[in-house]
Amino acid sequence: MNGRREAAYALGAYGAYLAVRAVVWNDRGRKRAMENAARVVNAEQRLGIAVEGPVQQAAMRWPRLVDVLNAGYAAGNVSFSVGWLMRLHFRNDPDFRRERVAAIAAFLGALPFFAAFPTAPPRMLDGYVDTMASRGLNLDHRHLVRFYNPIAAMPSHHVAFAVVTGFGLSRRARTRWRRVLARSYPAVVATTVVATGNHFTGDVAAGVALGVFARRIARHVVGKAIR
């Protein structure tokens, strides 16, 4: 497998992400993001799914747990998903292409929503806790925001990747308990992103839908190529 080609795919996808960030990360975009976040809150309240506050309150009872969740959000999820793909690539695994297509589909599939509906995360709103800031890590630091889009909460990239990775691992699991663990991974990530104040329940639901869609795209693209 061509490592340079894979690196080009990754850099191209990241470049598209940064291009969207450049379009929305300005005063007008940040204002729209706060308004859209308020719309998400109102919609969740009408539907009775606004559980972010209680989830955060429960998590905050255990400071050590919050530290684990913060680490999982900041680096664990992405590292696990990327590490899974790298492992398949370096082993020349026949499943690599399908998993890579699914990951890129999930990554790029969110970009039109980030551009059209920029959404601030709960931690930027009153009434929610920024668990990372409470531990001294400012996700909105001017140097850090050069590398990611702080107003891209809807849909949740983290959850979409967790669905792609979790179900990819599930397909390869040789025992029942490993399949259960793999399929539980998206739920663990969903709880993490809500408890840390980085996503709304609606973002999570949209991330699940995106992850499922990405896996179907990958199955269709790779299956068609094989035929």
PyMOL commands that set and color helices and strands:
alter all, ss='L'
color gray80, all
select helices_A, chain A and resi 3-24+27-47+52-59+63-90+96-109+111-116+122-124+133-135+144-146+157-172+176-195+201-226
alter helices_A, ss='H'
color red, helices_A
deselect
rebuild
show_as cartoon
